[in-house]
Amino acid sequence: MVVAGAGPVGLMLACELRLAGVDVLVVERLTEPDLTIKAGAVNVPTVQAFSRRGLLDGLQQRHRAALQKMAEFRAAAGSAPIPMKLPGGHFAAIFLDGEVIDHDDPDFADLGPIGDAWFVDQQGIEQILGERAAELGVPLWRGAELTGFHDDGDGVRIELGDRAVGAQWLVGCDGGRSAVRKLAGFDFPGVDPLITGHQAVVEMTGTEGLRPGWHTTEHGIYAYGPMPGRFLTVEMDGPPADRDAPITASELEESLFAVSGVRVEIGTVHSATRFTDNTRQVTDYRLGRVLLAGDAAHVHSPFGGQGLNLGIGDAVNLGWKLAAVVRGDSDAELLDTYTAERHPIGAWVLEWTRAQVAIMRPDPHSRAMRTVTRQLLASRDGATFVCKKIRGVTHRYDLGDGHELLGRAAPDIELADGTWLSRHCTDGRALLLDLTDSAPLRSVAARWSDRVRVLTVKAAQPRNFSALLIRPDGCVAWAADTGETAGLEGALSRWFGTPEGAAAVS
């Protein structure tokens, strides 16, 4: 297996594959990790994915350190403290009031001990996953730019400059300008950009006129903070003339002045990037023996903070499926469910970001819609709905009819032995949770014992289910209200192949 790209998505995928016993090589064109400012927070599915792999502590440590820096910045600026409840986020720079959100909504229930793990930036995620990949023995070749490949139907020969490697499969996790996507010829339809955005961390003076937080002006949007020297601008007068040109201090000064009216002087530029609202998505995440994940499969503006999380979701969905195919447990048709499950969520993110741009524009019609949206988000129902969408707690795959939990993330419940369900998922295997000590359940599952582990334990509190079949990505593949086994054998066959044993990993 070769994974192109050593960002968070590529590293997460590599870790999932290696945990499943598959040999994987990560190749990355950059010689050092990319420290450019990017995502600054993660959502519930991402934290759950880390928790299931025993990586929650690392997130929490970085979350607490980020909160401390935010608190210091806000105190210096005379702003209110950061609310400690589940963060609501923002929609089109309209922040949700944490006091309005219904935190007792059922969709926020049974998330497990994942609090205090939200404010982790992309570099922090990449560092955690890089350390994990090293622990698992995943080789990483830096300075190895993918320049071509050939898929002969039985494998892929990958060219890396003056050397080449062979692999059964190639996965492009190499970003929005993916070489893998372009070389393979994936169809990539979408909508052209209308805006120019900048995000930067700098040393600057003359900031007295800037207000912390997000602000709408007559000429665009700007955000100042939540760390010293960090700001973001959105100009609505078209895409940049040359997105690849070096970003200068003068360009950043002019952009901030254009939208805020505040003239600052920027010295050192620690990190800076341009972005647009270009939205595109491949029609299929797989062509032959080549697959895509993360920004290689879908690009959009950063509004709502969905990009990093969307890519992590791709990786955990694909990892166990690709490993099952490589091991010979399942046919390649299992990979068709990767596109079927992840494409709709990616399409929703693209629509979500386009909608935000539509009400960020300064024309009278857009501003009128923005006023209406602000009023809706000030209501309990409106704020709760948008918060649930932003936090990802309503994500569900269409796995057909059945129990209300089918296709959703497994609830991270407390068990009678004092542990949490997520802590039993660190080995990356599928899990059959049996809360009633059912011999018939164990009898059915025994035929898949090499792929599915049975956990027989009582719940700490009464539950509306007696058993759950949980895929390695945390998705509920089957559920029962009582001790019945109806449908279990079909679900085991569908997701984990025939029960006649697994082929050796190659």
N, C-alpha and C positions, 0 to 999 in steps of 0.2 A: 504494500500500500504506500502511495506517495500522496502527501498533503502539501499543496502549494500555498504558502502563507503562514507566518508564525505570529499573527495577531491573536487576539483572544479566541476567535472562532476556530482557526486552524489548530491552536493548542488544545482547546476543549475537545475537538474532534479526535485529535491524536491521543489524548488521554483516555477517551472513551474506547477507542479501538484497542489501545494497548491493554487496558483493564480487561477487555474481553479476550485477550490472548493473541491478538493479531499483530504481526510485525508491521511497523509503520515508520516511514521516514518523512520528516518535515523539511521542506526546502524553502528558503527565504532569500529574496534578492538583496535586502538590506543587510549590511554588515553589523548593525547595532539595532537594538529596539527603538521603535519610533516614539519619541517623547512629545510629539506635537499634541497640543491640547485637543481633546475630543470629548467623549461622553463623561459625565460627572456623577452618574447615579445608575442604579440597577433596579429592576422591578421584581415582583414576587416570584415568577417562574425561574428567573436567573438565580435568586437567592435559594430557592428550593433545590435547584439543580446542584448548587454548591453544597448545600446541606446534605443531600443524599450521598455525596461523595466524601463527606467528612471534612469539608473545606470551609465550614461556617466560621470557625474561629478567626481565620485570616481576614474574612470580610468584616467581622465585627471590630477587629483591631483597627483596621483602616477607616472604618466608619467613625469610630470614636475620635481618631486623630483628625479627620476632616471636620467633624463637628466643633472641635476645639478651635481650629483655625477660623471656621465660619463665625463662631461666637466672638472671637477676638476682633475680627473685621467689623462685625455689626456693632459691637460695643464702641469701637473707635469712631464709627460713623453715626453713633447715636440712634441706632435702629433697635427694634424690639428683638428679643431672643427668638431663636428658632424653635418652633413647636416640636415636641418630642413624640407626638402621636404618629401613626402611619402617615407618611407624607402624602399630600394630595397631588402635588405637581401643578402643572399649569396647562392651559389650552390656549394657544395663540397669545402667549404672554399675559393671559388673565389667570392669576393664581387662585387656587381653590382654598377657601377658608377651612382650616382643619376643624374648627369648632362647629361648622355647618354639616360636615360629612357625617353620615350615619356609620360609625365604626362598628356598630352591632349588626350591620347587614349580614345576612347568612353567607354571602360570598366571601366575607372576610374571616369566616370561622374556620377553625381547624387548619390554620397555617403553620402551627407548630412554633418552636422556639426560634423564629427567624427575625425577631425584632432587632433593632440596633445593627442593621447590616445594609442600609440603603445607599448612603453617600460614599460610594467607592468609585473612583474614576477608572477610566479604561486602562491606564498604566498600572494601577493597582491590581486590576483583574488579570492583566497580562503577566504581571510578576508572580501572582499566586499560581497561575496555570503553568508558567514556565518552570517554577520550582517543582510542581507536581509532575510535569512531563519528565523532568530530569530524574525524579525519584523512581518513575516507572521505567526508566531506561529508554526513552524515546530519543533517537538521534536527531539533531537539528543541524542542518547545513546552512550557515549564513553566507551571504555573498554568492548564492547559487541562484542565478536568474533563469527562469524557465523560458527557453527560446523557441521551443517546438515540441511536438509529440506526435506519435502515430498510434492509433487504436486499430489493431488488426482483428478485433472481435474476441480474441482469447486473452489479450493483455494490452498494456500500453507501454511503449518505449518513449521515454521522456528525455529531451535534450536540455542540458544545463550548461550552455556555453560549449566548452571544449570537452565535456564528459557527458555520459548518458547512463541512465538507469532503467531497468525494467520493473514493471509492477503489474499486479492484476487489475488495479483500479487507480484512477487519478481523481482527486477532489480539489477543485479550485476554491480556496478560501483567501484569495489574493486581492480582495478589495473591489471598490467600485469601478476601477479601470482594469479589471481582471484580464490578464494575458490568456489564462485558460479559457475564459468565456469567448474571447475574440478569436483565438486560434481554433476552437472547436466549432464556432459558427452558431452558437445559441441565438435564437430569436429573442430580441431584447426591446420590445415595444414600450412606449410610454409617452410622457408629456415633457416638452422642452421647458427650460427654466425661465423665470420671470424676475428673479431677485438676485441681489448680491449680498452675501453675508460675510462678516469677518468675526473671528473669535481669537482672542489673544491674551497672553499674560506678559506684562511689560513692567518696566520701571517708568513712572510718569509723575509729573507735577502739574499743579493747576486743576486738581480734581474736586475742588470745593463745590463746584456747581453740579456735580454728578450725584444723583440720588441712588442709594443701593436698591437692588431689585430690578424688575422689568418695567419698562415705561414705553407708552405709546405717544408719539409726537406727530406733528403735522407732516413729517418727512420720513417716518419709518418707525423702527423699534430699536431701543438700546437696553442692555442689561449691564449693571455694574456690580461686581462681586460674583459669588459670595466669598472670594478670596482676594487679598490685596493685589491690585494690579491686573485683575482679570475683568475683561469686558467683552461684550458681544454687540454687534450692530447689524441691522437689516435695512438695506436700502431697496426701494421698490421701483427703481428706474431701469431694470433690465439686468441681464447676467454680466459678469465681468468680461472685458474685452479679451483678456488673456489670463485664464485661470492658472496657468502654470508659471507665470512671471513671479520672480521673487517678491515677497511682501516686505515693503519698507516701512520704517517708522512714520514717514511722511504720509503714506497711503492710509495708515491706521489713524493718524491724527485727523486727516480730512474726512474719513468715514465717520468717526465719532462726532466731529463738529457738524457734519451734514445732518445727522439725525437728532443730536442732543442740543446743538447750539452752544456747546461748551468747548472752548479752545484749550486743549491740554498740550503739554510738551512731553513727548515720549523719548526716553533715552534708550536703555537696553531693551531689546525685544527677546524675551526668553522663549516664547513659542507663539506662532501665529498661523492661521489657516483661513482660506476662503471656502465658502460653501454656497450652493445654490439650492433651488427647489426642484431641480431636475428629478423626475420620478419615472423609474423604469423597472420592469420585472421580466425575467425570462419566462417563457410560456411553459417550459418543462425544466425541472431541475436536473434532469439526466439526459445525456445523449450517449448511447452505447455504454462504454466503460468509463465515461467522464461525468462527474457530478459537480454541482456548485453549492456553496453554502455562504451565508452572510452577504456582505455587500456585493460579492461577485454575482449573486442571484437577484439582488434588488437594491436600488438606490433611491434615496429620498432626502428631504431636508431633515435637519436634526430636531425639529420642533416636537416636543413631547417626549424626547429622549428614548426613542424606541429602537434605534439602529443596533446598538450593541446587544440589547436583549433579544431582538429578533434573530440575530446571528447565533447567539448561544443556544436559542431554542432549536435552530436548524441543526446545530452540531449534536445536541443530545438526542434529537429525533433520528438523525441519520446514523450515528455511531454504532448503536447496537444492531441496527438492521444490516448495515454493511458488514459488520463482523460476522453476523449469522450466515450471510451469503458466502463470505470468504471461508468460513469454517465448514461449509457444506450442510449446515443445519437447515437452511431454507433456500428455496429457489430465488433466482434474481428478480422474480415478479414481486417479491416483498419490497423491493426498492421503489415500485410504483406508488406505494403508500406514502413515501417520503414527499413527493410532489403533491399528492392528493391531500395530505394533512397540512403541509407547511405553506403551500401556495395561497390558500385563502387567508391565512393570517398575514402573510406578506402583503397581499392585495389590500387588506384592511388598513395596514400601516400607511401604505401609499395614499389611500383615500383620506385618512386621518390627517396626514401632513398637508395635502392639497387643501383640505377644508380650512386648516388654520391659516394658510397663506391668503385664502380668499377673504378672511375677515381681518387680516393685518394690513391690507392695502389702505391708502389714505383717501380714496375717492369717497364721495358722500354715501353711495349705496353700501359699500363695504363697511363704512363706519356706522351706518344705521344697523346693519346686521350685527356688528360688534357690540353695540349697545344692548340689543336684544339678547345676545349670547351671554353678556355679562350679567344680565338680570336672571337668566336661567341658571347660571352657575352660582348665583347667590342663594338659590333655593336648595333645600335639603335633598330633594330628589335629583335635581340637576347636578349638584356637586358630587353626590354619591355615585351617580351613573358614570360621570366622566372619570372620577377617581378610580372606579373599578376597571374601566377600560385602560387607563394609563398604567395602573399597577398590574394589569394582566391577569386578574383573578377570575375573569369570565372566559378565558380561552378554553375552547373545547373542540376536539376532533370529532368528525361525524363517523362514528363506528356503528351506526344503525340504531335501532330501537332497543330499549332495555331499561335497566336501572338508571336513576337520575345521575349517578356518578360515572356512567359509561362515557369514556372519551375525555373525562376531566382529569386534572391532576389529583392523585391520591391524597386524601386528607391526612395531614401529619398529626395523627392522634397520639395521645399519651396511652401507654399500655400499662397493664396491671403490675408489671415488674418494675415500673418506674422509668422505663426507657421510652423514647419516641420512635415512631415508625420509621422516620427517615434514617435513623442511626442503624437500621438493619438493611440498608440499601447500598452500603459503601463498596460492596464487592462488584457492583455493576450487573448482577444477575437479575432475572425476573423473580418475582416473589409472589407466592400465594399465601395471603394472610388468612388464617383460620381462627376465628374468635370463639368457636363452639366445640373445638376438639372433635371434628367430624372425621370418622374413619372412612366414609365413602369419598370425601374430598381428597384425602391423602391417597386413597387407592387409585383414583383417576390420575392425580398428579404424579404418582410414582413412575409412570411411563416416561415422563419428561424430567426425571430427577437430575439428569446431567445439565439441564438448561434452566430449570425452575426450582427454586428453593422454597420449602414449605415452612412457615412460621406459625406455630400453634401457640396462642397466648390469648388471654382475656384482655379486653379493653378496660381502661381505668374508669370510664363512664359509659352508660348505655349508648348504643349506636343504632342507626337505621339500616345496618347491614350486618351480615354474619360472616361474610368472606369477600375478599377482593383478590383478583388476579392483576398484579401490577407489573407493567412492562418495565424494562430497564430505564426508560426515560421518565418514569413516574406516572405514566398514563394508565388509568384504570381500563383494562381490557375485558373485564367481566366482573360482575358483582351479584351477590345473592342476599336476599332479605332474611332467609332462614337457612336451614342446613341443606337445602337442595343442591344438586349438582347439575341441573339442566343447563345446557349450553356451555359448560366448562370445557368438555372435551373438544368441542368445536373451536372455542377461543384458543385453547392450547395449540391445536393444529394450525389455526390460521396464523398465529403470531410466532410460533416456535417450531414449526415444521413437523414432519412425521416423527414418531417416537421410537424409531428403530436405531437410535444412537447417532452420534455426530461424527463427521469426518475429521481427520486431523487437520490442524491449522497449518497452512503453507504460506 
